[in-house]
Amino acid sequence: MNKFKYYFVLLLAGLAIVSCNKKDDDEVVVVPLRDYAVQYKADNDSIEKYLKTNYITVTENYDVTIAKIPAGGTQTSIWDQQEYPLRIRPVSSRGVDYKVYYLSFREGVGERPCNFDEITVSYTGTFLDNKQFDSSYGVERNFNLDIYVTAPIIDGWPEIMPQFRVGTRNATGTDGSFTYDGYGAGVMFLPSGLAYYGNPPAGIPQYAPLVFSFKLLALKRSDLEYNASTQTKVGDGVPSYLEDLNGDGYLYDPRDTARYPTLSDDKIEDTDKDGIPDFLDFDDDGDGYTTRFELTKPTDQIGWGTLDGTSFYFGIRNYYPWDPMTDDTNTPNVDETEPRGIPRRPTGKLKDENATESIDNPRSFVPEDYTAPGRLRIHLDKTYPYQKK
């Protein structure tokens, strides 16, 4: 994200710190938003009371009904039931350490989204009185987890969805429709500070904790680097989830000090320490060469070519994938095989074994440079490309 887009987001956040009530026809009274920490304490008390006074019914297809335990009822509360034990996701936001309760009915069988991917879900949203305020009615809907483009902003979804996996998609009939198997399914119980807080859409009260039951069906990976001159998202060639270097499924922008005033170092994935996290940085290692440039294959290494005097298939992409790829059997007319992933700095023989390694005396690449597990890929290695003398 470039600085202009970032400042625009901060402006919107600034505008969101107040709400307006009309005192009469001519005067508007500005009402400051409530303190986040104070509101969270009230929300958490309400959510825990809800969990202790309501019970849950889950069908074999993971459709969910939540209802209040009636007076004298023998149903086991959500809090006490053990079939789907309550889980907690710690979330730090706006100076508050939240604990977000959620249930996992099934984790899912596919890939996990990261917190900036786009997902396909079916869902239902209710208040703590179990009244429904939104639903996809069993139909899949697309949802962008990027908190900087989703409006109104709701921070809870991108914190919970990476705890689940998507399912597998199956074509049905001749109309192009699909069904899904093995999808992740659960319920999240969001305090208002991770929901709509003081600026909700129509039909939702201010400061309302929200409950979402959901099925995580599919995902689309994001590549978020933003070009200011063209006002477009162009990416750097590395999907955002692969720029999650610690592999926990979460990416954070340390420049967003309003939302993340105390972001710990282990949550900041910024290879060159320039203040821009890798998933928003066009030059991840700060060596003066863009990441996309460093991922670009040599022009003679696209499609069929020659390697060490032998015919060799380099793959059809113009850019190296993160790791080698196998052919997709669902597309029989295209061979997606990519035998090489993003390489590390070359480790083969020097051009002149009697001279020092340099831009004029480089090492050659060997097969392991493209495939070795744990290798430091060149777009994250400031020592490559070779620096000029």
N, C-alpha and C positions, 0 to 999 in steps of 0.2 A: 504494500500500500504506500503510495507516494505521500509526501507531507501535505499536499493540498487536500487530498481526499481525507487524510487523517484529521486535519484541522476542521474540515467540514463536519466529520463525525463528532468531534468535540463540541462544535457549535450546536449541533442538534442535541447533544447530551446536556449542554448548558441550558438550552431552551426548555429541556425537559425537567429542570429542577424546580419549576414552579407550575402551579395549576391556577386557573383563574375562576373565580366565582363572581357572578354579576350581582352587585348590591342593589342597583336600581337601573333604570334605563340609560343612565349616563355615566355610571361609575363602575369600574371593574376593580375588585379587591384581589390582590395577589396573595395566594396562600402558599407558603413554602412547603415543600415536600417534607414528610415526616422523617425523623432520624432513622437510618437504615437499621442500626443495631437495636433500637427500642422496638421498632416494628417487627424485627425478626423474632425477638423474645415473645411477643404476642402471637405471631404466626405459628411459632414452634409449639407453643402451649395449645393452640387451637388444633394443629395437625395431630399432636400426640393424643389429645382428647378424642379426636375423630377416629384415630386408629384403634383406640381402646373401647369405642362404643359402636363400631360398625363391623360388619362381617362381609366376607367376600365369597362369591360363587364363580367358579371358572369352568367353562365347558371344555370338551375335548378339543375344540378348535380355538381355545383360548379367548373366547368371548367372555366378557367380565360383567358381573353385576355386583354393586356394592349397596348394602342396605343397612339401616340403623337397627341395632338389636332392640327388639321391643321389650317393654317392661315384663320381667319374668322369663324372658327368652333364654334359651340354652345354647344359642349359637356361640361359637368361639370367635372372639374378636380378631381383627387383622393383626393386632399387636401380639396376641397370645398364640395364634395358630402357628403350626410348625411345618405344614406342608410346603409353604413358600415363605421361609423366614425373611423377616424384614432385613433389608440391607441399607447401608448408609454410604453415601458418596460425599466426602468432605469437599467443600467448595469455598474458596476465598474470593469475595467480591465486595468492592466498595468499603473495604475496611472491616467487613464482617466475616467471621468463620462460620459458614453454614454447615449443617449436616442435613443432607437431602435424603429422606427416606424413599425407598423404592422396592418393588417386588419384581423378582425375575421368575416367570413361569417356565420359560425356556430361553436359553442363551442364544440359540440359533446355530446354524451349521456353516455359514459362509464367512465372508470377510467382515471385519469391524469397520464402521465409518470412523473417521477422525472428526473432530468437532468443527471442521469447516467444510465438510463434504455436503453434497446434496443427497437426500434420502427419499425413498418411496415408502410411505406408511399408510396404514389405516388406523384411525384413532377415534377416541371420544373424550371430550373434556367436560368435567363436572365441577361444581362448587362443593364445599364441605357439607352442604345440606343435601347432596346427591342430585341436585337439579342439573340437568344437562344444559350447557351453553354452546356447545359446538360438537360436530361429529362428521366424519367422512362417510358414515352409514355403511361401513363395510367395503367401501370402494377405495382403491389406493389413490393417494394424493402425493404430489411431490412437495418437498419442504427443504429449503436451504438452511443449513445449520449455521451459516456465516452470520454472526451477530451484527456485523456492520452493514449488511444489506437487507436483512429481514426486518420488516416493519409491520406492526409494532414490534419492538424488540422484546424477546423473551429468552433469558439466558439459561434457563433450566434444561431445555431440550439438548443443546450441544454438550451439556455436562453429563447427561444420563445415557444418551444414545450410544456412545463408544463402549459402554459396558455390555452391549448386545451385538449380535451378528445378524447379517441378512440371511435370507433363505435362498432356495433355488427356484428358478422360473421355468414353468412348463407351458408350452404352447397347447392350446385347446381349440378344437374345432377349426373351421375354415375362415372365421371372421377376424383372425388375428388377436384374439383375446388370450390372456395368460392366467394361470393360477400359480400359487407359490406354495412350496413345501419347506419345512425346516426353518422357518423364519423365527427370529427372536420375538418374544412377547413379554410384556410386563405392565406395571403401573408405576407412575412417579407422582409424588406428593410434593408440590412446589410451594415454598413460602413466597409471599408476594414479591420480595426483593429479587427473586429469580424468575418472576412471572412478569406481569404488566405494571406492577407497583402503582404509582400515582397517575399513570397515563395510559389507561386501558382503552381498548376499542369499545364501540357501542355495545351495550348489553352486559358488560362486566364491571362490577363496582371497583372503585379504587381500593388498593391494598387487599385484594382478595387472594388468599391461597387457592391454588388450583390443583385438580387431580386429572391426570391424563392416563387412560389405558391405551395401549398401542400394540401394533404388530409391525415389526421392522422388516420390510419385504425386500428392498433392493437399495442400491446406492450408485451414485455417480461421483467419481473422484474429481476434486477441484485442483486447479493450478492458478494461484491467486495474484501473482505479480501484476501490477496495474500500471499502464502506460499513461502518463499525465497528458502528453501532447495529443494523443488520439482519443483520450477518455474511454479507453477500453481495457478489459482484462485480457492480457496476452500470455501470462505465465512465463516461466523460465525453462520449461521442458521437464521439470521434476514435479510430479504431483505432490500436493501439499502433505499428504499422509506420509510420503517418503522423506519429507524434511522434518519429520518428528523423530529426531535423532535418538531419543531415549526410548522410543517405541511404546509410550504409554497411551497413545491415542489422542493427546491433547496438545494444542498449539496456542500460544499466548503472545500478544504484542505488548512489550514492556513500555511502549510509548503511551499506551492508554492508562495513564496514571489515575484517572478518575475511577475506572473500573478495577484496576489492579495496582493500588498504591503500595503494596508490600509484596510484589511478585518475587518469589525466591529464585535464586540463580539456577537451580535444577529444573525450573520450568521455562527458562529462557534459552531457546535454541538458536544461537547467533554465532556462527562459526568465526566470523571476522571481528566480532565485538564492536561493530559500528553502530549499535543501537537499533538496527533493523533486523528482525528475526528472519531466518533463512526463508521461511515460507512466503515472505513479502519482499525479498531482496533479489535483485537481478544479478548481483555478483556476490555469491555466498561466501567466498573465501577472501574477497577484497584484494585480489591480485591484479585488478585492472582489466580482466577478461570476463565478459558476462558468462553466467552459467550456461546459457544456451549455446554460446560459441564453443565452450569447452565440451559440450555434449555432442557437437556436430561431427558426424563421420567424415573422414576423408572422401573426396568425390569418387575415388576409384574403389571404395569399399562399400558400395551400395548394390544390392542384387548379386548376380553372379560375377565373379572375378577370379583373379589368380593370387594364390598365397604360397610362397616358397616354391614357385614353379608348378603348382598343382591347382586345378580348378576348385574354387571354394565359394560357398554361398554365404554372403555377408548379411543377408536379410534386406528387406525392402525399405526399411525406415531410413529417413535422413538423419535421425538422431539415435544415439545409443539408448536402449532401455536401461532401467536401473540394474537389472540382472538379465542373463540370457532368458529367452522365451521359447516355448514350444509352440507348435502349430495348433491353431484352434480348429478342432474337428467339426465345429458347427458351421464353418465357412469353407466348404470343400474346394471352392474355386480360387482361394487365396492361401498362400503359404506364409503365415505370420512368424515363422521360425526366425529367431534372432540369436545366433550362437554366441554373441558377445554382449556383455553389459558394459556400463560405464567403467572405463579402465582406471587403474591407479597410475601413478607416475611410473614410467617404464623401468623395468629392472633387468633387461637383457644386456647384451654386449654393447660396449661403447663403439661408436663409429671408428675411433682411433684408440685402441686399448693402451697406448702409451701416453695419452694426453688426459687432462682433467675433464670430467663431465661438465658440459656447458651448452649454451644455445647452439654453438657451432660444432659441438662434439657430443651429440645426444646419445642416450641409450636406446636400444630397440625394444619394442614391445614384444613380450612373449605371451603365449596363450593364457597363462595363469594371471596375467595382469588384468584380464577381462572377466575372470571368473572366481578368483580367490575369495573365499568367505572373509568378511571383516576387513576387506581392503579399504584404504583411504582413497575414495574416488577423487579424480583430478579436480572436479569442481569444488571440492572441499579442501584441496591441498594448495596452499599459497605458494609453494615452491615450484609449481608447474602450471602453465607452460614455463619453460626456462626464461629467466629474466635476462634482459640484454646487459651486456657488459657496460 
